[in-house]
Amino acid sequence: MVHTGRIGKLKEVVVYLPAGRREGPFTSQPVPPELNWDFWQGQAPKVDYLPQRCHQMFRYWYEYSGGTMTDWGAHHMDIGY
């Protein structure tokens, strides 16, 4: 309906993203033997191992990702397009 102009000329689109997870502080833990923690961190600043910095949760740490915007942003911006 927007693309065909059926509802009139679009003047503004507002898209919201959730704030992301709010947890912590976390306690350092021993690195699992199957994980190369130095390799996992790459060029990010070196920190102690936290399970919350790995796998599904890495996207909430700005050292490894851009947070919710780079994780969900494209999907939510599609809604506005």
PDB file of N, CA, C and O in Angstrom:
ATOM      1  N   MET A   1       0.816  -1.185   0.000  1.00  0.00           N
ATOM      2  CA  MET A   1       0.000   0.000   0.000  1.00  0.00           C
ATOM      3  C   MET A   1       0.867   1.259   0.000  1.00  0.00           C
ATOM      4  O   MET A   1       0.491   2.277  -0.580  1.00  0.00           O
ATOM      5  N   VAL A   2       2.016   1.183   0.647  1.00  0.00           N
ATOM      6  CA  VAL A   2       2.915   2.337   0.655  1.00  0.00           C
ATOM      7  C   VAL A   2       3.551   2.515  -0.716  1.00  0.00           C
ATOM      8  O   VAL A   2       3.577   3.624  -1.250  1.00  0.00           O
ATOM      9  N   HIS A   3       4.065   1.430  -1.291  1.00  0.00           N
ATOM     10  CA  HIS A   3       4.764   1.521  -2.576  1.00  0.00           C
ATOM     11  C   HIS A   3       3.853   1.984  -3.700  1.00  0.00           C
ATOM     12  O   HIS A   3       4.309   2.662  -4.620  1.00  0.00           O
ATOM     13  N   THR A   4       2.582   1.634  -3.644  1.00  0.00           N
ATOM     14  CA  THR A   4       1.654   2.052  -4.701  1.00  0.00           C
ATOM     15  C   THR A   4       1.076   3.435  -4.452  1.00  0.00           C
ATOM     16  O   THR A   4       0.408   3.985  -5.328  1.00  0.00           O
ATOM     17  N   GLY A   5       1.317   4.012  -3.274  1.00  0.00           N
ATOM     18  CA  GLY A   5       0.791   5.323  -2.942  1.00  0.00           C
ATOM     19  C   GLY A   5      -0.656   5.301  -2.469  1.00  0.00           C
ATOM     20  O   GLY A   5      -1.278   6.352  -2.317  1.00  0.00           O
ATOM     21  N   ARG A   6      -1.174   4.149  -2.243  1.00  0.00           N
ATOM     22  CA  ARG A   6      -2.582   4.004  -1.868  1.00  0.00           C
ATOM     23  C   ARG A   6      -2.942   4.726  -0.567  1.00  0.00           C
ATOM     24  O   ARG A   6      -4.063   5.209  -0.409  1.00  0.00           O
ATOM     25  N   ILE A   7      -1.992   4.795   0.356  1.00  0.00           N
ATOM     26  CA  ILE A   7      -2.297   5.461   1.629  1.00  0.00           C
ATOM     27  C   ILE A   7      -1.739   6.884   1.669  1.00  0.00           C
ATOM     28  O   ILE A   7      -1.703   7.510   2.728  1.00  0.00           O
ATOM     29  N   GLY A   8      -1.311   7.382   0.537  1.00  0.00           N
ATOM     30  CA  GLY A   8      -0.787   8.737   0.471  1.00  0.00           C
ATOM     31  C   GLY A   8       0.732   8.748   0.494  1.00  0.00           C
ATOM     32  O   GLY A   8       1.376   7.699   0.532  1.00  0.00           O
ATOM     33  N   LYS A   9       1.294   9.949   0.471  1.00  0.00           N
ATOM     34  CA  LYS A   9       2.750  10.089   0.472  1.00  0.00           C
ATOM     35  C   LYS A   9       3.283   9.865   1.880  1.00  0.00           C
ATOM     36  O   LYS A   9       2.828  10.483   2.843  1.00  0.00           O
ATOM     37  N   LEU A  10       4.234   8.989   1.973  1.00  0.00           N
ATOM     38  CA  LEU A  10       4.859   8.671   3.254  1.00  0.00           C
ATOM     39  C   LEU A  10       5.801   9.805   3.637  1.00  0.00           C
ATOM     40  O   LEU A  10       6.626  10.227   2.826  1.00  0.00           O
ATOM     41  N   LYS A  11       5.687  10.295   4.848  1.00  0.00           N
ATOM     42  CA  LYS A  11       6.510  11.418   5.288  1.00  0.00           C
ATOM     43  C   LYS A  11       7.565  11.020   6.308  1.00  0.00           C
ATOM     44  O   LYS A  11       8.631  11.632   6.378  1.00  0.00           O
ATOM     45  N   GLU A  12       7.272  10.000   7.095  1.00  0.00           N
ATOM     46  CA  GLU A  12       8.222   9.602   8.133  1.00  0.00           C
ATOM     47  C   GLU A  12       7.987   8.143   8.493  1.00  0.00           C
ATOM     48  O   GLU A  12       6.850   7.672   8.537  1.00  0.00           O
ATOM     49  N   VAL A  13       9.092   7.435   8.750  1.00  0.00           N
ATOM     50  CA  VAL A  13       9.034   6.056   9.239  1.00  0.00           C
ATOM     51  C   VAL A  13       9.899   5.993  10.495  1.00  0.00           C
ATOM     52  O   VAL A  13      11.050   6.428  10.479  1.00  0.00           O
ATOM     53  N   VAL A  14       9.359   5.461  11.564  1.00  0.00           N
ATOM     54  CA  VAL A  14      10.100   5.313  12.810  1.00  0.00           C
ATOM     55  C   VAL A  14      10.204   3.823  13.106  1.00  0.00           C
ATOM     56  O   VAL A  14       9.197   3.118  13.171  1.00  0.00           O
ATOM     57  N   VAL A  15      11.429   3.355  13.284  1.00  0.00           N
ATOM     58  CA  VAL A  15      11.682   1.950  13.579  1.00  0.00           C
ATOM     59  C   VAL A  15      12.397   1.875  14.921  1.00  0.00           C
ATOM     60  O   VAL A  15      13.371   2.591  15.155  1.00  0.00           O
ATOM     61  N   TYR A  16      11.920   1.024  15.783  1.00  0.00           N
ATOM     62  CA  TYR A  16      12.530   0.842  17.099  1.00  0.00           C
ATOM     63  C   TYR A  16      13.182  -0.531  17.187  1.00  0.00           C
ATOM     64  O   TYR A  16      12.707  -1.501  16.596  1.00  0.00           O
ATOM     65  N   LEU A  17      14.257  -0.590  17.921  1.00  0.00           N
ATOM     66  CA  LEU A  17      14.929  -1.854  18.219  1.00  0.00           C
ATOM     67  C   LEU A  17      14.926  -2.062  19.721  1.00  0.00           C
ATOM     68  O   LEU A  17      14.994  -1.099  20.485  1.00  0.00           O
ATOM     69  N   PRO A  18      14.847  -3.313  20.149  1.00  0.00           N
ATOM     70  CA  PRO A  18      14.938  -3.552  21.593  1.00  0.00           C
ATOM     71  C   PRO A  18      16.314  -3.144  22.100  1.00  0.00           C
ATOM     72  O   PRO A  18      17.279  -3.123  21.336  1.00  0.00           O
ATOM     73  N   ALA A  19      16.406  -2.828  23.360  1.00  0.00           N
ATOM     74  CA  ALA A  19      17.658  -2.338  23.944  1.00  0.00           C
ATOM     75  C   ALA A  19      18.730  -3.412  24.047  1.00  0.00           C
ATOM     76  O   ALA A  19      19.906  -3.083  24.201  1.00  0.00           O
ATOM     77  N   GLY A  20      18.365  -4.670  23.968  1.00  0.00           N
ATOM     78  CA  GLY A  20      19.345  -5.736  24.141  1.00  0.00           C
ATOM     79  C   GLY A  20      19.317  -6.238  25.576  1.00  0.00           C
ATOM     80  O   GLY A  20      18.540  -5.763  26.404  1.00  0.00           O
ATOM     81  N   ARG A  21      20.147  -7.171  25.840  1.00  0.00           N
ATOM     82  CA  ARG A  21      20.158  -7.791  27.162  1.00  0.00           C
ATOM     83  C   ARG A  21      20.850  -6.895  28.176  1.00  0.00           C
ATOM     84  O   ARG A  21      21.789  -6.169  27.846  1.00  0.00           O
ATOM     85  N   ARG A  22      20.391  -6.954  29.372  1.00  0.00           N
ATOM     86  CA  ARG A  22      20.989  -6.198  30.474  1.00  0.00           C
ATOM     87  C   ARG A  22      21.259  -7.194  31.603  1.00  0.00           C
ATOM     88  O   ARG A  22      20.403  -7.449  32.449  1.00  0.00           O
ATOM     89  N   GLU A  23      22.459  -7.741  31.592  1.00  0.00           N
ATOM     90  CA  GLU A  23      22.826  -8.740  32.594  1.00  0.00           C
ATOM     91  C   GLU A  23      24.225  -8.444  33.112  1.00  0.00           C
ATOM     92  O   GLU A  23      24.928  -7.581  32.587  1.00  0.00           O
ATOM     93  N   GLY A  24      24.609  -9.161  34.132  1.00  0.00           N
ATOM     94  CA  GLY A  24      25.942  -9.041  34.668  1.00  0.00           C
ATOM     95  C   GLY A  24      25.909  -8.306  35.993  1.00  0.00           C
ATOM     96  O   GLY A  24      24.838  -7.906  36.450  1.00  0.00           O
ATOM     97  N   PRO A  25      27.045  -8.124  36.610  1.00  0.00           N
ATOM     98  CA  PRO A  25      28.375  -8.523  36.145  1.00  0.00           C
ATOM     99  C   PRO A  25      28.562 -10.042  36.188  1.00  0.00           C
ATOM    100  O   PRO A  25      27.900 -10.749  36.947  1.00  0.00           O
ATOM    101  N   PHE A  26      29.469 -10.510  35.363  1.00  0.00           N
ATOM    102  CA  PHE A  26      29.744 -11.937  35.253  1.00  0.00           C
ATOM    103  C   PHE A  26      31.083 -12.261  35.904  1.00  0.00           C
ATOM    104  O   PHE A  26      31.948 -11.394  36.032  1.00  0.00           O
ATOM    105  N   THR A  27      31.244 -13.500  36.309  1.00  0.00           N
ATOM    106  CA  THR A  27      32.471 -13.966  36.948  1.00  0.00           C
ATOM    107  C   THR A  27      33.310 -14.750  35.941  1.00  0.00           C
ATOM    108  O   THR A  27      32.791 -15.614  35.235  1.00  0.00           O
ATOM    109  N   SER A  28      34.606 -14.446  35.876  1.00  0.00           N
ATOM    110  CA  SER A  28      35.511 -15.185  34.998  1.00  0.00           C
ATOM    111  C   SER A  28      35.475 -16.667  35.332  1.00  0.00           C
ATOM    112  O   SER A  28      35.285 -17.058  36.484  1.00  0.00           O
ATOM    113  N   GLN A  29      35.661 -17.485  34.299  1.00  0.00           N
ATOM    114  CA  GLN A  29      35.675 -18.934  34.472  1.00  0.00           C
ATOM    115  C   GLN A  29      36.847 -19.515  33.711  1.00  0.00           C
ATOM    116  O   GLN A  29      37.421 -18.846  32.852  1.00  0.00           O
ATOM    117  N   PRO A  30      37.213 -20.760  34.017  1.00  0.00           N
ATOM    118  CA  PRO A  30      38.283 -21.402  33.242  1.00  0.00           C
ATOM    119  C   PRO A  30      37.838 -21.608  31.794  1.00  0.00           C
ATOM    120  O   PRO A  30      36.673 -21.906  31.529  1.00  0.00           O
ATOM    121  N   VAL A  31      38.762 -21.449  30.878  1.00  0.00           N
ATOM    122  CA  VAL A  31      38.460 -21.648  29.462  1.00  0.00           C
ATOM    123  C   VAL A  31      38.254 -23.138  29.211  1.00  0.00           C
ATOM    124  O   VAL A  31      39.086 -23.942  29.630  1.00  0.00           O
ATOM    125  N   PRO A  32      37.169 -23.531  28.537  1.00  0.00           N
ATOM    126  CA  PRO A  32      36.978 -24.941  28.208  1.00  0.00           C
ATOM    127  C   PRO A  32      38.127 -25.438  27.326  1.00  0.00           C
ATOM    128  O   PRO A  32      38.622 -24.688  26.485  1.00  0.00           O
ATOM    129  N   PRO A  33      38.547 -26.667  27.503  1.00  0.00           N
ATOM    130  CA  PRO A  33      39.706 -27.167  26.745  1.00  0.00           C
ATOM    131  C   PRO A  33      39.494 -27.165  25.230  1.00  0.00           C
ATOM    132  O   PRO A  33      40.464 -27.077  24.477  1.00  0.00           O
ATOM    133  N   GLU A  34      38.259 -27.259  24.776  1.00  0.00           N
ATOM    134  CA  GLU A  34      37.999 -27.302  23.335  1.00  0.00           C
ATOM    135  C   GLU A  34      37.927 -25.912  22.687  1.00  0.00           C
ATOM    136  O   GLU A  34      37.745 -25.806  21.474  1.00  0.00           O
ATOM    137  N   LEU A  35      38.069 -24.844  23.489  1.00  0.00           N
ATOM    138  CA  LEU A  35      37.950 -23.480  22.973  1.00  0.00           C
ATOM    139  C   LEU A  35      39.299 -22.784  22.989  1.00  0.00           C
ATOM    140  O   LEU A  35      39.954 -22.717  24.029  1.00  0.00           O
ATOM    141  N   ASN A  36      39.714 -22.270  21.849  1.00  0.00           N
ATOM    142  CA  ASN A  36      40.915 -21.447  21.762  1.00  0.00           C
ATOM    143  C   ASN A  36      40.476 -20.001  22.022  1.00  0.00           C
ATOM    144  O   ASN A  36      40.113 -19.281  21.092  1.00  0.00           O
ATOM    145  N   TRP A  37      40.510 -19.589  23.273  1.00  0.00           N
ATOM    146  CA  TRP A  37      39.981 -18.289  23.681  1.00  0.00           C
ATOM    147  C   TRP A  37      40.716 -17.133  23.013  1.00  0.00           C
ATOM    148  O   TRP A  37      40.089 -16.139  22.647  1.00  0.00           O
ATOM    149  N   ASP A  38      42.042 -17.245  22.848  1.00  0.00           N
ATOM    150  CA  ASP A  38      42.799 -16.180  22.183  1.00  0.00           C
ATOM    151  C   ASP A  38      42.330 -16.020  20.733  1.00  0.00           C
ATOM    152  O   ASP A  38      42.155 -14.900  20.254  1.00  0.00           O
ATOM    153  N   PHE A  39      42.129 -17.132  20.047  1.00  0.00           N
ATOM    154  CA  PHE A  39      41.650 -17.092  18.668  1.00  0.00           C
ATOM    155  C   PHE A  39      40.234 -16.515  18.603  1.00  0.00           C
ATOM    156  O   PHE A  39      39.923 -15.716  17.720  1.00  0.00           O
ATOM    157  N   TRP A  40      39.394 -16.918  19.529  1.00  0.00           N
ATOM    158  CA  TRP A  40      38.005 -16.437  19.569  1.00  0.00           C
ATOM    159  C   TRP A  40      37.946 -14.915  19.694  1.00  0.00           C
ATOM    160  O   TRP A  40      37.126 -14.271  19.040  1.00  0.00           O
ATOM    161  N   GLN A  41      38.809 -14.337  20.529  1.00  0.00           N
ATOM    162  CA  GLN A  41      38.788 -12.892  20.744  1.00  0.00           C
ATOM    163  C   GLN A  41      39.305 -12.110  19.545  1.00  0.00           C
ATOM    164  O   GLN A  41      38.969 -10.939  19.371  1.00  0.00           O
ATOM    165  N   GLY A  42      40.108 -12.745  18.732  1.00  0.00           N
ATOM    166  CA  GLY A  42      40.619 -12.062  17.547  1.00  0.00           C
ATOM    167  C   GLY A  42      41.368 -10.798  17.919  1.00  0.00           C
ATOM    168  O   GLY A  42      42.248 -10.821  18.779  1.00  0.00           O
ATOM    169  N   GLN A  43      41.019  -9.689  17.270  1.00  0.00           N
ATOM    170  CA  GLN A  43      41.703  -8.410  17.500  1.00  0.00           C
ATOM    171  C   GLN A  43      41.071  -7.597  18.617  1.00  0.00           C
ATOM    172  O   GLN A  43      41.529  -6.494  18.914  1.00  0.00           O
ATOM    173  N   ALA A  44      40.027  -8.125  19.239  1.00  0.00           N
ATOM    174  CA  ALA A  44      39.395  -7.418  20.357  1.00  0.00           C
ATOM    175  C   ALA A  44      40.352  -7.366  21.544  1.00  0.00           C
ATOM    176  O   ALA A  44      41.255  -8.198  21.639  1.00  0.00           O
ATOM    177  N   PRO A  45      40.175  -6.418  22.438  1.00  0.00           N
ATOM    178  CA  PRO A  45      41.019  -6.378  23.635  1.00  0.00           C
ATOM    179  C   PRO A  45      40.937  -7.698  24.405  1.00  0.00           C
ATOM    180  O   PRO A  45      39.862  -8.283  24.541  1.00  0.00           O
ATOM    181  N   LYS A  46      42.061  -8.146  24.895  1.00  0.00           N
ATOM    182  CA  LYS A  46      42.118  -9.418  25.624  1.00  0.00           C
ATOM    183  C   LYS A  46      41.439  -9.283  26.985  1.00  0.00           C
ATOM    184  O   LYS A  46      41.718  -8.352  27.741  1.00  0.00           O
ATOM    185  N   VAL A  47      40.554 -10.213  27.282  1.00  0.00           N
ATOM    186  CA  VAL A  47      39.837 -10.237  28.561  1.00  0.00           C
ATOM    187  C   VAL A  47      39.762 -11.673  29.051  1.00  0.00           C
ATOM    188  O   VAL A  47      40.006 -12.615  28.296  1.00  0.00           O
ATOM    189  N   ASP A  48      39.422 -11.828  30.322  1.00  0.00           N
ATOM    190  CA  ASP A  48      39.218 -13.161  30.871  1.00  0.00           C
ATOM    191  C   ASP A  48      38.024 -13.827  30.205  1.00  0.00           C
ATOM    192  O   ASP A  48      37.130 -13.153  29.694  1.00  0.00           O
ATOM    193  N   TYR A  49      38.018 -15.142  30.215  1.00  0.00           N
ATOM    194  CA  TYR A  49      36.927 -15.907  29.596  1.00  0.00           C
ATOM    195  C   TYR A  49      35.641 -15.786  30.403  1.00  0.00           C
ATOM    196  O   TYR A  49      35.633 -15.951  31.623  1.00  0.00           O
ATOM    197  N   LEU A  50      34.579 -15.499  29.709  1.00  0.00           N
ATOM    198  CA  LEU A  50      33.219 -15.522  30.245  1.00  0.00           C
ATOM    199  C   LEU A  50      32.367 -16.295  29.236  1.00  0.00           C
ATOM    200  O   LEU A  50      32.386 -15.958  28.052  1.00  0.00           O
ATOM    201  N   PRO A  51      31.637 -17.299  29.653  1.00  0.00           N
ATOM    202  CA  PRO A  51      30.772 -18.004  28.701  1.00  0.00           C
ATOM    203  C   PRO A  51      29.807 -17.048  27.998  1.00  0.00           C
ATOM    204  O   PRO A  51      29.408 -17.299  26.861  1.00  0.00           O
ATOM    205  N   GLN A  52      29.433 -15.971  28.656  1.00  0.00           N
ATOM    206  CA  GLN A  52      28.487 -15.017  28.094  1.00  0.00           C
ATOM    207  C   GLN A  52      29.076 -14.204  26.938  1.00  0.00           C
ATOM    208  O   GLN A  52      28.341 -13.495  26.251  1.00  0.00           O
ATOM    209  N   ARG A  53      30.388 -14.295  26.713  1.00  0.00           N
ATOM    210  CA  ARG A  53      31.014 -13.593  25.592  1.00  0.00           C
ATOM    211  C   ARG A  53      31.096 -14.466  24.344  1.00  0.00           C
ATOM    212  O   ARG A  53      31.604 -14.021  23.315  1.00  0.00           O
ATOM    213  N   CYS A  54      30.605 -15.699  24.420  1.00  0.00           N
ATOM    214  CA  CYS A  54      30.743 -16.646  23.314  1.00  0.00           C
ATOM    215  C   CYS A  54      29.404 -16.982  22.666  1.00  0.00           C
ATOM    216  O   CYS A  54      28.332 -16.609  23.142  1.00  0.00           O
ATOM    217  N   HIS A  55      29.520 -17.688  21.580  1.00  0.00           N
ATOM    218  CA  HIS A  55      28.409 -18.331  20.881  1.00  0.00           C
ATOM    219  C   HIS A  55      27.227 -17.381  20.680  1.00  0.00           C
ATOM    220  O   HIS A  55      27.423 -16.317  20.092  1.00  0.00           O
ATOM    221  N   GLN A  56      26.057 -17.691  21.117  1.00  0.00           N
ATOM    222  CA  GLN A  56      24.886 -16.853  20.847  1.00  0.00           C
ATOM    223  C   GLN A  56      24.972 -15.466  21.480  1.00  0.00           C
ATOM    224  O   GLN A  56      24.336 -14.528  21.000  1.00  0.00           O
ATOM    225  N   MET A  57      25.739 -15.331  22.533  1.00  0.00           N
ATOM    226  CA  MET A  57      25.747 -14.080  23.297  1.00  0.00           C
ATOM    227  C   MET A  57      26.773 -13.051  22.812  1.00  0.00           C
ATOM    228  O   MET A  57      26.731 -11.902  23.251  1.00  0.00           O
ATOM    229  N   PHE A  58      27.682 -13.427  21.929  1.00  0.00           N
ATOM    230  CA  PHE A  58      28.743 -12.496  21.520  1.00  0.00           C
ATOM    231  C   PHE A  58      28.175 -11.213  20.927  1.00  0.00           C
ATOM    232  O   PHE A  58      28.799 -10.156  21.023  1.00  0.00           O
ATOM    233  N   ARG A  59      26.998 -11.299  20.316  1.00  0.00           N
ATOM    234  CA  ARG A  59      26.426 -10.145  19.621  1.00  0.00           C
ATOM    235  C   ARG A  59      26.026  -9.003  20.550  1.00  0.00           C
ATOM    236  O   ARG A  59      25.736  -7.903  20.079  1.00  0.00           O
ATOM    237  N   TYR A  60      26.006  -9.241  21.845  1.00  0.00           N
ATOM    238  CA  TYR A  60      25.638  -8.186  22.796  1.00  0.00           C
ATOM    239  C   TYR A  60      26.858  -7.465  23.363  1.00  0.00           C
ATOM    240  O   TYR A  60      26.720  -6.572  24.199  1.00  0.00           O
ATOM    241  N   TRP A  61      28.037  -7.844  22.915  1.00  0.00           N
ATOM    242  CA  TRP A  61      29.277  -7.210  23.383  1.00  0.00           C
ATOM    243  C   TRP A  61      29.847  -6.375  22.241  1.00  0.00           C
ATOM    244  O   TRP A  61      30.131  -6.905  21.167  1.00  0.00           O
ATOM    245  N   TYR A  62      30.015  -5.074  22.468  1.00  0.00           N
ATOM    246  CA  TYR A  62      30.483  -4.197  21.406  1.00  0.00           C
ATOM    247  C   TYR A  62      31.897  -4.528  20.932  1.00  0.00           C
ATOM    248  O   TYR A  62      32.278  -4.137  19.829  1.00  0.00           O
ATOM    249  N   GLU A  63      32.680  -5.237  21.741  1.00  0.00           N
ATOM    250  CA  GLU A  63      34.024  -5.615  21.288  1.00  0.00           C
ATOM    251  C   GLU A  63      33.970  -6.601  20.119  1.00  0.00           C
ATOM    252  O   GLU A  63      34.922  -6.688  19.343  1.00  0.00           O
ATOM    253  N   TYR A  64      32.874  -7.340  19.987  1.00  0.00           N
ATOM    254  CA  TYR A  64      32.780  -8.385  18.964  1.00  0.00           C
ATOM    255  C   TYR A  64      31.692  -8.116  17.935  1.00  0.00           C
ATOM    256  O   TYR A  64      31.656  -8.777  16.897  1.00  0.00           O
ATOM    257  N   SER A  65      30.827  -7.185  18.192  1.00  0.00           N
ATOM    258  CA  SER A  65      29.673  -6.956  17.325  1.00  0.00           C
ATOM    259  C   SER A  65      29.230  -5.510  17.484  1.00  0.00           C
ATOM    260  O   SER A  65      29.805  -4.762  18.275  1.00  0.00           O
ATOM    261  N   GLY A  66      28.232  -5.126  16.750  1.00  0.00           N
ATOM    262  CA  GLY A  66      27.703  -3.775  16.864  1.00  0.00           C
ATOM    263  C   GLY A  66      26.450  -3.714  17.713  1.00  0.00           C
ATOM    264  O   GLY A  66      25.705  -2.735  17.662  1.00  0.00           O
ATOM    265  N   GLY A  67      26.214  -4.765  18.501  1.00  0.00           N
ATOM    266  CA  GLY A  67      25.035  -4.784  19.355  1.00  0.00           C
ATOM    267  C   GLY A  67      23.766  -5.096  18.575  1.00  0.00           C
ATOM    268  O   GLY A  67      23.814  -5.694  17.500  1.00  0.00           O
ATOM    269  N   THR A  68      22.660  -4.694  19.117  1.00  0.00           N
ATOM    270  CA  THR A  68      21.366  -5.014  18.527  1.00  0.00           C
ATOM    271  C   THR A  68      21.220  -4.427  17.128  1.00  0.00           C
ATOM    272  O   THR A  68      20.587  -5.043  16.270  1.00  0.00           O
ATOM    273  N   MET A  69      21.786  -3.262  16.882  1.00  0.00           N
ATOM    274  CA  MET A  69      21.643  -2.629  15.570  1.00  0.00           C
ATOM    275  C   MET A  69      22.221  -3.504  14.453  1.00  0.00           C
ATOM    276  O   MET A  69      21.579  -3.669  13.416  1.00  0.00           O
ATOM    277  N   THR A  70      23.400  -4.057  14.639  1.00  0.00           N
ATOM    278  CA  THR A  70      23.974  -4.880  13.577  1.00  0.00           C
ATOM    279  C   THR A  70      23.413  -6.302  13.583  1.00  0.00           C
ATOM    280  O   THR A  70      23.515  -7.010  12.582  1.00  0.00           O
ATOM    281  N   ASP A  71      22.827  -6.719  14.691  1.00  0.00           N
ATOM    282  CA  ASP A  71      22.237  -8.056  14.761  1.00  0.00           C
ATOM    283  C   ASP A  71      20.835  -8.077  14.161  1.00  0.00           C
ATOM    284  O   ASP A  71      20.526  -8.941  13.341  1.00  0.00           O
ATOM    285  N   TRP A  72      19.994  -7.146  14.558  1.00  0.00           N
ATOM    286  CA  TRP A  72      18.599  -7.119  14.120  1.00  0.00           C
ATOM    287  C   TRP A  72      18.280  -5.965  13.186  1.00  0.00           C
ATOM    288  O   TRP A  72      17.241  -5.970  12.525  1.00  0.00           O
ATOM    289  N   GLY A  73      19.162  -4.976  13.125  1.00  0.00           N
ATOM    290  CA  GLY A  73      18.861  -3.736  12.435  1.00  0.00           C
ATOM    291  C   GLY A  73      18.336  -3.881  11.024  1.00  0.00           C
ATOM    292  O   GLY A  73      17.330  -3.260  10.680  1.00  0.00           O
ATOM    293  N   ALA A  74      18.987  -4.685  10.196  1.00  0.00           N
ATOM    294  CA  ALA A  74      18.549  -4.821   8.812  1.00  0.00           C
ATOM    295  C   ALA A  74      17.120  -5.363   8.726  1.00  0.00           C
ATOM    296  O   ALA A  74      16.347  -4.945   7.864  1.00  0.00           O
ATOM    297  N   HIS A  75      16.781  -6.268   9.594  1.00  0.00           N
ATOM    298  CA  HIS A  75      15.431  -6.843   9.572  1.00  0.00           C
ATOM    299  C   HIS A  75      14.381  -5.795   9.936  1.00  0.00           C
ATOM    300  O   HIS A  75      13.315  -5.737   9.324  1.00  0.00           O
ATOM    301  N   HIS A  76      14.684  -4.977  10.926  1.00  0.00           N
ATOM    302  CA  HIS A  76      13.735  -3.952  11.339  1.00  0.00           C
ATOM    303  C   HIS A  76      13.664  -2.799  10.344  1.00  0.00           C
ATOM    304  O   HIS A  76      12.603  -2.206  10.150  1.00  0.00           O
ATOM    305  N   MET A  77      14.799  -2.482   9.713  1.00  0.00           N
ATOM    306  CA  MET A  77      14.774  -1.433   8.695  1.00  0.00           C
ATOM    307  C   MET A  77      13.973  -1.884   7.470  1.00  0.00           C
ATOM    308  O   MET A  77      13.354  -1.057   6.799  1.00  0.00           O
ATOM    309  N   ASP A  78      13.980  -3.179   7.177  1.00  0.00           N
ATOM    310  CA  ASP A  78      13.148  -3.716   6.091  1.00  0.00           C
ATOM    311  C   ASP A  78      11.675  -3.425   6.316  1.00  0.00           C
ATOM    312  O   ASP A  78      10.941  -3.170   5.361  1.00  0.00           O
ATOM    313  N   ILE A  79      11.236  -3.461   7.562  1.00  0.00           N
ATOM    314  CA  ILE A  79       9.838  -3.185   7.887  1.00  0.00           C
ATOM    315  C   ILE A  79       9.477  -1.777   7.420  1.00  0.00           C
ATOM    316  O   ILE A  79       8.399  -1.554   6.869  1.00  0.00           O
ATOM    317  N   GLY A  80      10.376  -0.843   7.641  1.00  0.00           N
ATOM    318  CA  GLY A  80      10.127   0.543   7.251  1.00  0.00           C
ATOM    319  C   GLY A  80      10.253   0.791   5.762  1.00  0.00           C
ATOM    320  O   GLY A  80       9.774   1.810   5.264  1.00  0.00           O
ATOM    321  N   TYR A  81      10.886  -0.117   5.044  1.00  0.00           N
ATOM    322  CA  TYR A  81      11.060   0.063   3.614  1.00  0.00           C
ATOM    323  C   TYR A  81       9.844  -0.489   2.911  1.00  0.00           C
ATOM    324  O   TYR A  81       9.768  -0.446   1.683  1.00  0.00           O
TER     325      TYR A  81
END
